[in-house]
Amino acid sequence: MKRYKELSRPGRIGRMWLKNRMVMPAMGTNLGNADGTISDNIVNYYARRAAGGVGLVVTEVCSPEHEGICPSLFNCNFRICYPGNQTPLFRLLYSNYTGT
């Protein structure tokens, strides 16, 4: 579509280059584990979005501090403040970067 050809062209945000200008905004998926850890389901969800060609994927609600946890969000609120979440968080970031 000629009308949207600019979307498929590379873009830049500051010093970060994107392969295209398509952005997937943050959306609550409720695919995390009930304890706030990152599940295989959510890693696969974001990997599929990245593999689909989106230039920038914004993840959903994350709590970098224990005080920031919102109990009403249950398992869609990733608790990245928990030491046990570092490896799953790395897998999530890597899946967004590689699409795998």
PLY file of the C-alpha trace (Angstrom):
ply
format ascii 1.0
element vertex 100
property float x
property float y
property float z
element edge 99
property int vertex1
property int vertex2
end_header
0.00 0.00 0.00
1.59 3.21 -1.16
-0.31 5.16 1.41
1.57 3.54 4.30
4.97 2.94 2.69
6.71 5.01 5.38
5.70 2.40 7.98
7.97 -0.20 6.42
10.99 2.09 6.28
13.62 2.04 9.05
13.13 4.58 11.82
15.04 5.91 14.79
14.22 6.81 18.37
17.20 8.69 19.76
20.20 6.46 19.02
18.11 3.30 18.64
17.38 2.19 15.08
14.25 0.20 14.27
13.85 -2.05 11.23
10.48 -0.40 10.55
8.12 2.09 12.16
5.48 -0.36 13.32
4.97 -0.35 17.08
3.04 -2.82 19.19
1.80 -0.91 22.25
1.70 -2.31 25.77
-1.30 -4.57 26.35
-2.22 -6.64 29.38
-2.26 -10.29 28.32
-2.69 -11.98 31.70
-0.24 -14.67 30.52
2.22 -14.36 33.38
2.38 -16.82 36.25
0.07 -16.19 39.22
3.07 -15.28 41.41
4.16 -12.52 39.02
6.98 -14.47 37.39
7.40 -14.57 33.64
5.86 -17.65 32.06
6.81 -19.57 28.93
3.46 -18.46 27.49
4.37 -14.78 27.72
7.87 -15.35 26.33
6.34 -17.17 23.35
3.67 -14.46 22.94
6.26 -11.69 22.60
8.56 -13.84 20.45
5.73 -14.33 17.95
5.09 -10.58 17.83
8.77 -9.85 17.25
9.05 -12.56 14.59
5.99 -11.11 12.85
7.98 -8.05 11.87
6.97 -5.38 14.37
9.80 -2.84 14.71
9.20 -2.07 18.39
7.39 -4.18 20.99
6.39 -2.52 24.27
5.84 -5.03 27.08
3.03 -4.88 29.57
2.97 -3.83 33.22
6.21 -4.53 35.11
7.07 -3.80 38.74
10.74 -2.90 39.20
10.15 -2.35 42.95
8.17 -4.49 45.36
6.20 -1.41 46.46
5.01 -0.92 42.88
3.13 -4.20 42.66
-0.54 -3.68 41.93
-2.49 -6.56 43.53
-5.52 -5.95 41.34
-3.52 -6.79 38.20
-2.76 -10.32 39.44
-0.47 -12.22 37.07
-0.18 -9.65 34.30
2.00 -7.51 36.56
5.53 -8.89 36.09
7.52 -8.59 39.24
10.96 -7.91 37.82
12.06 -6.95 41.34
12.13 -10.64 42.31
15.61 -12.20 42.01
14.11 -15.34 40.43
12.78 -13.31 37.51
16.15 -12.28 36.04
16.57 -15.36 33.81
12.96 -15.36 32.54
13.23 -11.59 32.00
16.35 -12.11 29.90
14.50 -14.79 27.89
11.63 -12.33 27.35
13.97 -9.57 26.15
15.94 -11.97 23.96
12.74 -13.30 22.37
11.69 -9.75 21.52
15.08 -9.06 19.98
15.40 -12.26 17.95
11.80 -13.34 17.43
12.63 -16.83 18.77
0 1
1 2
2 3
3 4
4 5
5 6
6 7
7 8
8 9
9 10
10 11
11 12
12 13
13 14
14 15
15 16
16 17
17 18
18 19
19 20
20 21
21 22
22 23
23 24
24 25
25 26
26 27
27 28
28 29
29 30
30 31
31 32
32 33
33 34
34 35
35 36
36 37
37 38
38 39
39 40
40 41
41 42
42 43
43 44
44 45
45 46
46 47
47 48
48 49
49 50
50 51
51 52
52 53
53 54
54 55
55 56
56 57
57 58
58 59
59 60
60 61
61 62
62 63
63 64
64 65
65 66
66 67
67 68
68 69
69 70
70 71
71 72
72 73
73 74
74 75
75 76
76 77
77 78
78 79
79 80
80 81
81 82
82 83
83 84
84 85
85 86
86 87
87 88
88 89
89 90
90 91
91 92
92 93
93 94
94 95
95 96
96 97
97 98
98 99
